[in-house]
């Protein structure tokens, strides 16, 4: 009797799941991710507002908050409903417009609201302190001051809702963000307009989503894969709320995704330069550079140290110039101040270090009493090295054997996770960043295309002349054949 009941329940579950299983890939991903975020909007998705964090819906007065939640919910659940009801009549154009509407209502509307509320209120409200730091660092530089030497006691950061904020004495960011911000601040301040760093970050977020489809090779169901990837990154629950708040993750992701798309198309110098722009903006992206180097060397079929040096210089000299131009002046002016702000403050060892916080290993040690107080110094760098170096070695070795973008992204994401989780702090947006850069690997399934005797990918990567490697890269990564090359229609596993 019990067996029959269990069998009946399983059959009922199977019948109930049948409509969901029949949905397209993009409908499953968009519906699941958007609906999950809609539920989280009621309380879990919080951003800094006036004096404390509060749910996003509280940005809107009165019934407008409820109306915004309702709009988010309707957009989230109606995508899979339309897919189920219309099937192929739910055209790609309509799917793109629907997903764009979800992104606009979930992300752009709150971002605009926070920008307006800040511009019409106090400059230290409705914004993350990191955005204020970048804006004020640009202003310090315009005044002829070294942003890494100056303090920020005379800026809106002083009033930001955090008692004894150590950021008042430390600029923890790399130079490129405030260097890129400098002309905007100069112009806006001169004409008497209010500059908000999100005027740079929000377009970068949208641009990063626009670049993502270029990473997916053409083939059957490519449109569904592209839409699913955009939804997975754009509605990442540990990422998109911070776009509205003013964190710079989306800005960095734009250059990473752009660089990957360029590398995928064999634009190696430009691709390396784009990723270096990301690395000059945030340490997270700096961890990607060794993976890019191995990827390029292996794609080139380099056999010697001299050949490796020549290849890296050929593709990397503009990146070297960029790093020298952005970091050089500040290192030369006051190396100690730069080290204190960027390294010691974050790792511990500064006169006033960043407090242990977040959800990483450091927070566990603090909760267990191994570390007595949040400002206490602790050699986290030993833990970071013990975790990330072995992971990097394994990942780079795997990339050497199989130099594909999925291998590169997977190895980079795992290494970055090991490096950041054992750092002094590990915030939610760090997890969002890691999962965002790993997301394309889920959809970059190498195409199996027969080109005479050339098959991509092979079980293992064997050194070959650069021209052959370039052809193999173009086929395996983009699915695009050289002009005049004939071959059977590409197919993706599972399609």
C-alpha positions as CSV (number, residue, x, y, z in Angstrom):
1,X,0.0,0.0,0.0
2,X,2.8,2.4,1.0
3,X,4.6,1.7,-2.3
4,X,1.5,2.5,-4.3
5,X,1.1,5.8,-2.4
6,X,4.7,6.8,-3.1
7,X,4.4,5.8,-6.7
8,X,1.2,7.9,-7.0
9,X,3.0,10.9,-5.5
10,X,5.9,10.6,-7.8
11,X,3.6,10.4,-10.8
12,X,1.7,13.5,-9.5
13,X,5.0,15.3,-9.2
14,X,6.0,14.3,-12.7
15,X,2.7,15.5,-14.1
16,X,3.0,18.8,-12.3
17,X,6.6,19.3,-13.5
18,X,5.8,18.4,-17.1
19,X,4.9,22.0,-18.1
20,X,8.1,23.3,-16.5
21,X,10.3,20.7,-18.2
22,X,8.7,21.7,-21.5
23,X,9.8,25.3,-21.2
24,X,12.7,26.6,-23.2
25,X,16.0,27.1,-21.6
26,X,15.7,30.9,-21.4
27,X,12.2,30.6,-19.9
28,X,13.4,28.3,-17.2
29,X,16.4,30.5,-16.3
30,X,14.6,33.9,-16.5
31,X,11.5,32.6,-14.7
32,X,13.5,31.0,-11.9
33,X,16.0,33.8,-11.4
34,X,13.6,36.6,-11.7
35,X,11.0,35.0,-9.4
36,X,13.6,34.2,-6.8
37,X,14.8,37.8,-6.8
38,X,11.2,39.0,-6.6
39,X,10.7,37.1,-3.4
40,X,14.0,38.5,-2.1
41,X,12.9,42.0,-2.9
42,X,10.4,42.0,0.0
43,X,13.2,42.0,2.6
44,X,16.5,40.4,1.7
45,X,17.6,42.8,-1.1
46,X,18.7,45.8,0.9
47,X,20.7,48.9,0.0
48,X,22.1,51.8,2.0
49,X,19.5,54.6,2.2
50,X,19.6,57.4,4.8
51,X,21.0,56.1,8.0
52,X,20.9,52.4,7.5
53,X,20.3,49.6,5.0
54,X,16.6,49.0,4.0
55,X,14.7,47.0,1.4
56,X,14.8,48.3,-2.1
57,X,11.0,48.8,-2.2
58,X,11.3,51.4,0.5
59,X,12.9,53.7,-2.0
60,X,9.5,54.5,-3.3
61,X,7.0,56.5,-1.3
62,X,3.6,55.3,-0.2
63,X,1.9,52.8,-2.5
64,X,4.6,53.2,-5.1
65,X,6.7,50.6,-3.3
66,X,3.9,48.1,-3.5
67,X,3.3,49.0,-7.2
68,X,6.9,48.4,-7.9
69,X,6.9,45.0,-6.2
70,X,3.8,44.1,-8.1
71,X,5.4,45.1,-11.4
72,X,8.5,43.1,-10.6
73,X,6.4,40.0,-9.8
74,X,4.2,40.2,-12.9
75,X,7.2,40.6,-15.2
76,X,9.0,37.7,-13.5
77,X,6.2,35.1,-13.7
78,X,4.8,36.1,-17.0
79,X,8.0,35.2,-19.0
80,X,7.6,31.5,-18.5
81,X,3.9,31.8,-18.8
82,X,4.2,33.4,-22.2
83,X,6.7,30.7,-23.3
84,X,4.4,28.0,-22.2
85,X,1.3,29.5,-23.9
86,X,2.9,30.8,-27.1
87,X,5.8,28.4,-27.7
88,X,7.5,29.4,-31.0
89,X,5.1,32.3,-31.4
90,X,7.0,33.9,-28.4
91,X,9.5,35.4,-30.8
92,X,13.2,36.1,-29.9
93,X,12.5,39.8,-30.3
94,X,9.6,39.6,-27.8
95,X,11.8,37.6,-25.4
96,X,14.5,40.2,-25.6
97,X,12.0,43.0,-24.9
98,X,10.5,41.1,-22.0
99,X,13.9,40.5,-20.4
100,X,14.9,44.1,-21.0
101,X,11.7,45.1,-19.2
102,X,12.6,42.9,-16.2
103,X,16.1,44.3,-16.0
104,X,14.8,47.9,-16.3
105,X,12.2,47.5,-13.5
106,X,14.4,45.3,-11.2
107,X,17.7,47.2,-11.6
108,X,17.5,50.5,-13.5
109,X,14.4,52.0,-11.8
110,X,15.8,51.6,-8.3
111,X,19.2,53.0,-9.5
112,X,17.5,56.0,-10.9
113,X,15.5,56.5,-7.7
114,X,18.7,56.3,-5.6
115,X,20.5,58.8,-7.8
116,X,17.6,61.3,-7.7
117,X,17.1,60.9,-3.9
118,X,20.8,61.6,-3.4
119,X,20.9,64.5,-5.8
120,X,17.8,66.1,-4.2
121,X,18.9,65.3,-0.6
122,X,22.2,64.8,1.2
123,X,25.2,63.7,-0.9
124,X,26.1,61.0,1.6
125,X,22.8,59.2,1.5
126,X,21.4,56.6,-0.9
127,X,24.9,55.6,-2.1
128,X,27.7,53.2,-1.2
129,X,30.7,54.8,0.4
130,X,33.0,53.4,-2.3
131,X,31.3,55.5,-4.9
132,X,31.8,58.6,-2.7
133,X,35.4,57.7,-2.3
134,X,36.0,57.5,-6.1
135,X,34.2,60.9,-6.7
136,X,36.2,62.6,-3.9
137,X,39.5,61.0,-4.9
138,X,39.0,62.6,-8.4
139,X,38.3,66.0,-6.7
140,X,41.5,65.6,-4.5
141,X,43.5,65.0,-7.7
142,X,42.0,68.1,-9.4
143,X,43.1,70.1,-6.4
144,X,46.7,68.8,-6.9
145,X,46.6,66.4,-4.0
146,X,47.6,62.7,-4.0
147,X,44.4,60.8,-3.2
148,X,46.4,58.1,-1.4
149,X,48.1,60.7,0.9
150,X,45.0,62.9,1.6
151,X,42.3,62.1,4.1
152,X,38.6,62.5,3.4
153,X,37.4,64.2,6.6
154,X,36.3,67.2,4.6
155,X,34.1,65.3,2.2
156,X,30.6,63.9,2.3
157,X,32.2,60.6,3.3
158,X,32.6,62.0,6.8
159,X,28.8,62.0,7.3
160,X,28.2,58.6,5.7
161,X,26.3,56.3,8.1
162,X,29.2,54.4,9.6
163,X,30.7,55.3,13.0
164,X,34.5,55.7,12.8
165,X,34.7,54.8,9.2
166,X,38.4,53.9,8.5
167,X,37.8,54.8,4.8
168,X,38.2,58.4,5.9
169,X,41.9,57.8,6.0
170,X,42.4,55.2,3.3
171,X,41.7,55.1,-0.4
172,X,41.4,51.4,-1.0
173,X,40.7,51.5,-4.7
174,X,43.2,51.3,-7.6
175,X,43.9,54.5,-9.6
176,X,42.0,53.9,-12.8
177,X,38.4,54.4,-11.5
178,X,39.0,57.9,-10.2
179,X,41.2,58.7,-13.2
180,X,38.3,57.9,-15.5
181,X,35.9,59.7,-13.3
182,X,38.1,62.9,-13.1
183,X,36.9,64.5,-16.4
184,X,33.3,63.9,-15.5
185,X,33.7,65.4,-12.0
186,X,35.6,68.4,-13.5
187,X,32.9,69.2,-16.0
188,X,29.9,68.6,-13.7
189,X,31.4,70.6,-10.9
190,X,32.3,73.4,-13.3
191,X,28.8,73.8,-14.6
192,X,27.2,73.3,-11.2
193,X,25.6,69.9,-11.8
194,X,25.7,67.0,-9.4
195,X,27.9,64.1,-10.4
196,X,27.0,60.6,-9.2
197,X,29.4,57.7,-9.9
198,X,26.4,55.5,-10.9
199,X,26.1,57.6,-14.0
200,X,29.2,55.7,-15.0
201,X,28.4,52.3,-13.4
202,X,24.8,51.9,-14.6
203,X,25.7,52.3,-18.3
204,X,28.6,49.9,-17.7
205,X,26.2,47.4,-16.3
206,X,23.9,47.6,-19.3
207,X,26.9,47.5,-21.6
208,X,28.2,44.3,-19.9
209,X,24.8,42.7,-20.5
210,X,25.0,43.8,-24.2
211,X,28.4,42.2,-24.6
212,X,27.4,38.8,-23.1
213,X,25.5,37.4,-26.1
214,X,28.7,37.8,-28.2
215,X,30.3,35.1,-26.0
216,X,27.8,32.5,-27.1
217,X,28.8,30.8,-30.4
218,X,26.2,30.6,-33.2
219,X,24.3,27.3,-33.4
220,X,20.9,25.7,-32.6
221,X,19.2,27.4,-29.6
222,X,21.9,30.1,-29.5
223,X,19.3,32.7,-28.8
224,X,18.0,30.8,-25.8
225,X,21.5,30.4,-24.4
226,X,22.2,34.1,-24.8
227,X,19.0,35.1,-23.1
228,X,19.7,32.7,-20.3
229,X,23.2,34.0,-19.8
230,X,22.1,37.6,-19.7
231,X,19.4,36.8,-17.1
232,X,21.9,34.8,-15.0
233,X,24.4,37.6,-14.9
234,X,22.1,40.6,-15.0
235,X,19.7,39.3,-12.3
236,X,22.5,37.7,-10.2
237,X,21.0,38.2,-6.6
238,X,24.4,39.0,-5.2
239,X,25.2,41.5,-7.9
240,X,22.3,43.6,-9.3
241,X,21.2,45.3,-6.0
242,X,24.7,46.7,-5.6
243,X,24.5,48.3,-9.1
244,X,21.8,50.6,-7.7
245,X,23.8,51.2,-4.5
246,X,27.0,52.2,-6.4
247,X,29.5,49.4,-6.2
248,X,31.9,49.0,-9.1
249,X,31.6,45.3,-9.9
250,X,29.5,45.8,-13.1
251,X,32.0,48.4,-14.3
252,X,34.8,45.8,-14.0
253,X,32.7,43.0,-15.5
254,X,32.1,45.0,-18.6
255,X,35.8,45.2,-19.4
256,X,36.3,41.5,-18.5
257,X,33.5,40.4,-20.8
258,X,34.6,42.7,-23.6
259,X,38.1,41.4,-23.3
260,X,36.9,37.8,-23.4
261,X,34.8,38.5,-26.5
262,X,37.9,40.0,-28.2
263,X,40.1,37.1,-27.3
264,X,37.5,34.8,-28.6
265,X,37.8,36.5,-32.0
266,X,41.6,36.4,-31.9
267,X,41.9,40.1,-31.2
268,X,44.6,39.3,-28.6
269,X,46.1,42.7,-28.0
270,X,42.8,44.5,-27.6
271,X,41.4,41.6,-25.6
272,X,44.4,41.7,-23.2
273,X,44.1,45.5,-23.0
274,X,40.4,45.4,-22.0
275,X,41.1,42.8,-19.3
276,X,44.0,44.9,-18.1
277,X,41.7,47.9,-17.8
278,X,39.6,45.7,-15.5
279,X,42.7,44.7,-13.5
280,X,43.7,48.4,-13.2
281,X,40.3,49.0,-11.6
282,X,40.0,46.2,-9.2
283,X,42.2,43.5,-7.7
284,X,39.6,40.8,-8.5
285,X,40.4,41.2,-12.2
286,X,44.2,41.2,-11.6
287,X,43.9,37.5,-10.7
288,X,42.7,36.9,-14.2
289,X,45.9,38.1,-15.9
290,X,48.0,34.9,-15.3
291,X,45.2,32.9,-16.9
292,X,45.0,35.2,-19.9
293,X,48.8,34.9,-20.3
294,X,48.7,31.1,-20.3
295,X,45.7,31.1,-22.6
296,X,47.6,33.3,-25.1
297,X,50.8,31.4,-24.9
298,X,49.2,28.0,-25.4
299,X,47.1,29.3,-28.3
300,X,50.2,30.5,-29.9
301,X,51.9,27.2,-29.6
302,X,54.9,28.7,-27.8
303,X,57.8,26.2,-27.2
304,X,60.5,28.3,-25.5
305,X,61.0,30.9,-22.8
306,X,62.2,33.4,-25.5
307,X,59.1,32.7,-27.6
308,X,56.9,33.2,-24.5
309,X,58.5,36.5,-23.7
310,X,58.1,37.7,-27.3
311,X,54.5,36.6,-27.5
312,X,53.6,38.3,-24.2
313,X,55.3,41.5,-25.2
314,X,53.6,41.4,-28.6
315,X,50.1,41.2,-27.1
316,X,50.8,42.9,-23.8
317,X,52.9,46.0,-24.4
318,X,49.8,48.4,-24.5
319,X,48.7,46.8,-21.2
320,X,52.1,47.4,-19.7
321,X,51.9,51.0,-20.8
322,X,48.5,51.4,-19.2
323,X,49.6,49.9,-15.9
324,X,52.7,52.1,-15.8
325,X,50.7,55.2,-16.7
326,X,48.0,54.6,-14.0
327,X,50.0,53.2,-11.1
328,X,53.4,54.8,-11.8
329,X,52.8,58.4,-10.7
330,X,51.3,57.4,-7.4
331,X,53.9,54.8,-6.6
332,X,56.6,57.3,-7.4
333,X,55.0,60.1,-5.4
334,X,54.5,58.2,-2.2
335,X,55.0,54.4,-2.3
336,X,54.4,54.1,1.4
337,X,51.0,55.9,1.3
338,X,49.9,53.7,-1.6
339,X,50.9,50.5,0.1
340,X,49.2,51.6,3.4
341,X,45.9,52.4,1.6
342,X,45.7,49.6,-0.9
343,X,47.6,46.7,0.7
344,X,48.0,47.1,4.5
345,X,44.5,48.6,5.0
346,X,42.8,45.7,3.3
347,X,45.1,42.9,4.5
348,X,45.6,44.2,8.1
349,X,48.7,45.9,9.3
350,X,47.7,49.5,8.8
351,X,47.3,51.9,11.8
352,X,43.5,51.5,11.2
353,X,42.8,48.4,9.1
354,X,39.5,47.5,7.5
355,X,37.2,45.7,10.0
356,X,36.7,42.0,9.6
357,X,33.2,41.6,8.1
358,X,31.1,39.7,5.6
359,X,30.6,35.9,5.3
360,X,34.1,34.5,4.8
361,X,36.5,32.6,6.9
362,X,37.6,35.7,8.8
363,X,34.0,36.2,10.0
364,X,33.9,32.6,11.1
365,X,37.1,33.1,13.2
366,X,35.7,36.3,14.7
367,X,32.4,34.6,15.6
368,X,34.3,31.7,17.2
369,X,36.4,34.1,19.3
370,X,39.7,33.0,17.6
371,X,40.0,36.7,16.6
372,X,39.0,39.0,19.5
373,X,37.8,42.1,17.7
374,X,37.1,43.2,14.2
375,X,40.1,45.6,13.8
376,X,42.6,43.0,15.0
377,X,45.5,42.2,12.8
378,X,45.8,38.6,11.6
379,X,48.0,37.0,8.9
380,X,45.2,36.2,6.5
381,X,47.6,36.3,3.6
382,X,49.0,32.9,4.7
383,X,45.5,31.4,4.5
384,X,44.9,33.1,1.2
385,X,48.2,31.8,-0.3
386,X,47.6,28.3,1.1
387,X,44.1,28.2,-0.6
388,X,44.6,30.1,-3.8
389,X,48.1,29.1,-4.9
390,X,47.4,25.3,-5.2
391,X,44.1,26.1,-6.9
392,X,45.8,28.4,-9.3
393,X,48.5,25.8,-10.1
394,X,45.9,23.1,-10.8
395,X,43.7,25.5,-12.8
396,X,46.6,26.9,-14.9
397,X,47.8,23.3,-15.6
398,X,44.3,22.4,-16.8
399,X,44.3,25.6,-19.0
400,X,47.7,24.6,-20.4
401,X,46.2,21.2,-21.4
402,X,42.9,22.6,-22.7
403,X,43.2,26.3,-23.5
404,X,39.5,27.2,-23.9
405,X,37.5,30.0,-22.4
406,X,35.4,27.7,-20.3
407,X,38.6,26.3,-18.7
408,X,40.0,29.8,-18.3
409,X,36.8,31.1,-16.6
410,X,36.3,28.1,-14.4
411,X,39.9,28.2,-13.2
412,X,39.9,31.9,-12.6
413,X,36.6,31.7,-10.6
414,X,37.8,28.9,-8.4
415,X,41.1,30.6,-7.7
416,X,39.5,34.0,-7.0
417,X,37.1,32.3,-4.6
418,X,40.0,30.7,-2.7
419,X,41.8,34.1,-2.6
420,X,38.8,36.2,-1.4
421,X,37.1,33.7,0.9
422,X,40.2,33.6,3.2
423,X,40.8,37.4,3.0
424,X,40.0,39.8,5.8
425,X,36.5,40.3,4.5
426,X,34.3,38.5,2.0
427,X,31.2,40.5,1.0
428,X,28.1,39.3,-0.8
429,X,29.0,41.3,-4.0
430,X,32.3,39.3,-4.1
431,X,30.3,36.1,-4.4
432,X,28.2,37.8,-7.0
433,X,31.3,38.8,-9.0
434,X,32.7,35.3,-8.9
435,X,29.5,33.7,-10.0
436,X,29.0,36.3,-12.8
437,X,32.4,35.6,-14.3
438,X,31.9,31.9,-14.1
439,X,28.4,32.0,-15.7
440,X,29.5,32.2,-19.3
441,X,31.4,28.9,-18.9
442,X,28.1,27.2,-18.4
443,X,27.1,28.1,-21.9
444,X,30.4,28.0,-23.7
445,X,30.2,24.4,-24.7
446,X,32.8,23.8,-27.4
447,X,31.4,23.1,-30.8
448,X,32.2,19.7,-32.4
449,X,32.9,20.6,-36.0
450,X,34.6,18.3,-38.4
451,X,36.9,20.1,-40.7
452,X,38.6,17.4,-42.8
453,X,41.1,16.0,-40.4
454,X,40.7,18.9,-37.9
455,X,38.3,18.3,-35.0
456,X,37.7,20.8,-32.3
457,X,38.0,20.3,-29.4
458,X,40.4,17.4,-29.1
459,X,40.7,15.4,-25.9
460,X,44.0,17.1,-25.1
461,X,45.7,20.1,-26.6
462,X,48.8,19.4,-28.6
463,X,51.2,22.1,-29.7
464,X,50.7,23.1,-33.3
465,X,51.6,26.0,-35.6
466,X,50.0,29.3,-34.7
467,X,47.9,29.4,-37.9
468,X,46.4,26.0,-37.1
469,X,45.8,27.0,-33.5
470,X,44.1,30.2,-34.6
471,X,41.8,28.2,-36.9
472,X,41.0,25.8,-34.1
473,X,40.4,28.6,-31.6
474,X,38.1,30.3,-34.1
475,X,36.1,27.2,-34.6
476,X,36.0,25.9,-31.0
477,X,35.3,29.3,-29.4
478,X,33.0,31.0,-31.9
479,X,31.7,28.4,-34.2
480,X,32.6,30.7,-37.1
481,X,34.4,29.1,-40.0
482,X,37.0,30.9,-42.1
483,X,35.6,32.3,-45.4
484,X,35.6,29.7,-48.0
485,X,35.9,26.8,-45.6
486,X,33.2,24.2,-46.0
487,X,31.9,22.0,-43.2
488,X,28.8,20.4,-41.9
489,X,26.4,22.4,-39.8
490,X,27.5,23.0,-36.2
491,X,25.6,21.3,-33.4
492,X,25.7,21.7,-29.7
493,X,25.6,18.7,-27.4
494,X,22.1,18.2,-26.2
495,X,20.5,20.2,-29.0
